[in-house]
Amino acid sequence: MDKEGNLVRSVSIQELEEHTAELVAEVEAGNRLTLIRGGKRVADIVPSVDSSEPIWRDEEERLQAIDRVMEKLRRGYDLGGFKITDRDALYDRD
């Protein structure tokens, strides 16, 4: 099970080919599938997220997410000696 309590099931490529409609119905119901080829995990099939639904539970959670992103931007990103700290730094190249 995933952290939302939905079933996560491993299926082979062959099973996907033979039972596509049934497996898609499982995903539509909120479950996740992990595709296996040669005993290795190769892909996850997950339910699509409706972009009209809010991502955050409430306004406080949304503001906390913004604060986390802004803190990362303030610290900047080091790209092997080239540090991006704001939008201007991204485009200022000598």
N, C-alpha and C positions, 0 to 999 in steps of 0.2 A: 504494500500500500504506500501511496505517496503521502506527503504531509497534510494534504486536504482530506485524506481518508478514502481516496479513490483507488480502485484496483489497478495495479500495474502488472501486465501479463507479458511474458516472453512468447513470441511466435516466430516460427521459421519463415523464410521467404516462400517456401513451397506452401505452407499453410495460408499465408497471405494471398497467394495466387489462387488457391482452391476455395477460399472462404472470404473473399474480399467484402462482399455486401454485409455479411454478419459481423466482421471485424470493424468495419466502418460504423455500423450501428452501435457497437460497444463504445467506440470513441465518442460518438454523438451523445451517448448516455453519460459521458464524463470520465470514462476510464482511459488509461494510457496503455499503449502497446510498445514493447521493445522488440525490434526486429533483430533476429539472430541469423548469422550466416557463418557456417563453418565453426560453430561454437562460440563466435565472438559477437558482441553487441555492435550493431552497425548503425542503428537509427532508432529514434523514438517517434512515435505517432501520438500526438497529443490533441485534445480538443481545442478548437479555435476559440480565441477570446473575442467577444463582441466589443469592438472599439467604442461603442456608445455607452458601455457600462463603466462606471468609475473603477479605477485601478485601486484606489485607496479606500479603506473602510470609513474614514471620516476626514474632516479638514485638518485635524491635528496630525494624522499620519501623513497627509499630503505635504504639510509644511515641514515635517521632519525629513521627508525625502528631499525636499528642496534644500534644506540646510545641509544635508550630507553631500549633495552634489556641489553646492557652493563651496564647502570646505575643501573638497577635492580640487576644485578649480583654483582656490586661493593657494593651495600647496603647489600646484602646477604639476606638469608631467615632464619627466626627464627622458628625453629620447636620445640617449647616447651623447650627452654634451649639449644638446639643444633643448632648452627648457621652455615649455609653453606655460605662461602664467596668465595670459589673457588673449583676447582675439587678435589684438594688434601684433603680439609676439608671433602668432601663427603665420602672419603674412609678411612680417619684416625679416627679410633674408638679405644678408650682405653678399 
